[in-house]
């Protein structure tokens, strides 16, 4: 008894040994030209990487705030104004340069008094690299950290804690 599926197939496919036959498929056609990952381009904005890095840096114990004194003060006032851009505070103190497959980051931080600045910087670097690479797939080639201030225990915060009325 013969297989009717094979008897009805065009002869050129049987003679050439089509790719579908080699894969064990019969009568199917692959559409779209290959791997889905090659069918387009993904771009990631600098601001996206800045937000991810800013949140990751703030998670490190010993980091009091992000950004320099003026930027923190101005940002705190802007955040309290109705209609102000609250999301900007997430990326305050972070500057990212994003390429197609790599990114470089500059962070400005304020540390708590009494912590080891070297340890905090190392922890920030590790946390930021891990978060950015995991979420974006970009290779982080460098994370430059500038410590712009130390928060003393008896100093008041630059950022007001209550809402403006």
Secondary structure, 3 states (H helix, E strand, C coil): CCCHHHHCCCHHHHHHCCHHHHCCCCCCCCCCCCCHHHCCCCCCCHHHHHHHHHHHHHCCCCEEEECCHHHHHHHHHHHHCCCCCHHHHHHCCEEEEECCCEEEEEEEEEEECCCCHHHHHHHHHHHHHHHHHHHHCCEEEEEEEEEEEEECCCCCCCCCCCCCC
